[in-house]
């Protein structure tokens, strides 16, 4: 895989040589003059796909890479595209090799590509979120009552799971933003993402109760404030805010369940544990009625030419004929690939090869995008 030929030392020699092994570099890596410039054939096909693309899966399988590649390819074809990360351990900045802000900003001048890495802590501190301790819909309820936020009263601070709640609310805002024709989401690892997807139901229930509660006690609160000389609040403003949030939640829930608008793409690597995790995620998404159209198998030990004809360049490939390590890993991968093909029949299964070089920067992201088309 690394382009090194490993030659085991004779056992007799090994005893006197502290069990060392000789490592000889091959010409394919040593001779840099033979490396070719990567040339990716741009797609002339219009982007035909969902408004929302969410990449999910186990940690470390390459979700960020796939989201970044998809967003770049979409923007290069003229679609105003936002790629947003809800993963607390952000890596979009590293992948694009540029600073990605907490709020959407354009990161390419030549193509309409926008990016954001959601920062729940910053949003909570700024009071931008409905679930912030102060401000927003729930914080506003505390203001109405002239006391601390209900979340403070109940939990001594922001509610448990507030990072997911903030991520969901921010995602609601971005997916509702007319500036973007397509939103690509790099989700957090599986458990966090599933909690995120549960939130529309939880938030909808909470909003309904809050609205009912506010309607019941609103007049009484205004009357008490009037008795003690307190000014009345702007009538109905807090209810309007809650209703707007509830409507947004309903729109998101409907969009996530519409296969014409949303594709949740599960990313996995060709290993048995990853297949098991992906199957579990697939089943749980089905319970949420969220459509899964595409399965992406990343880091497959095969030549790039077997996956796409749109890339010209010199890429190292595993030596399956002479490298015993490569052969064993290939056997492991083939077993996992067969299991995946069997489990995910009816889904579009895309493969992305294992590259010798790290996938960072737009040149390599374009290569990955060619594999995903």
HELIX and SHEET records of a PDB file:
HELIX    1   1 UNK A   11  UNK A   16  1                                   6    
HELIX    2   2 UNK A   27  UNK A   30  1                                   4    
HELIX    3   3 UNK A   32  UNK A   34  5                                   3    
HELIX    4   4 UNK A   63  UNK A   76  1                                  14    
HELIX    5   5 UNK A   92  UNK A   96  1                                   5    
HELIX    6   6 UNK A  120  UNK A  126  1                                   7    
HELIX    7   7 UNK A  136  UNK A  145  1                                  10    
HELIX    8   8 UNK A  150  UNK A  155  1                                   6    
HELIX    9   9 UNK A  162  UNK A  175  1                                  14    
HELIX   10  10 UNK A  190  UNK A  227  1                                  38    
HELIX   11  11 UNK A  237  UNK A  256  1                                  20    
HELIX   12  12 UNK A  272  UNK A  287  1                                  16    
HELIX   13  13 UNK A  304  UNK A  306  5                                   3    
HELIX   14  14 UNK A  324  UNK A  343  1                                  20    
HELIX   15  15 UNK A  362  UNK A  372  1                                  11    
SHEET    1   A 2 UNK A   4  UNK A   7  0                                        
SHEET    2   A 2 UNK A  22  UNK A  25 -1                                        
SHEET    1   B 2 UNK A  39  UNK A  40  0                                        
SHEET    2   B 2 UNK A 311  UNK A 312 -1                                        
SHEET    1   C 8 UNK A 105  UNK A 106  0                                        
SHEET    2   C 8 UNK A 113  UNK A 117 -1                                        
SHEET    3   C 8 UNK A  81  UNK A  85  1                                        
SHEET    4   C 8 UNK A 182  UNK A 186  1                                        
SHEET    5   C 8 UNK A  52  UNK A  57  1                                        
SHEET    6   C 8 UNK A 262  UNK A 269  1                                        
SHEET    7   C 8 UNK A 294  UNK A 300  1                                        
SHEET    8   C 8 UNK A 348  UNK A 353  1                                        
END                                                                             
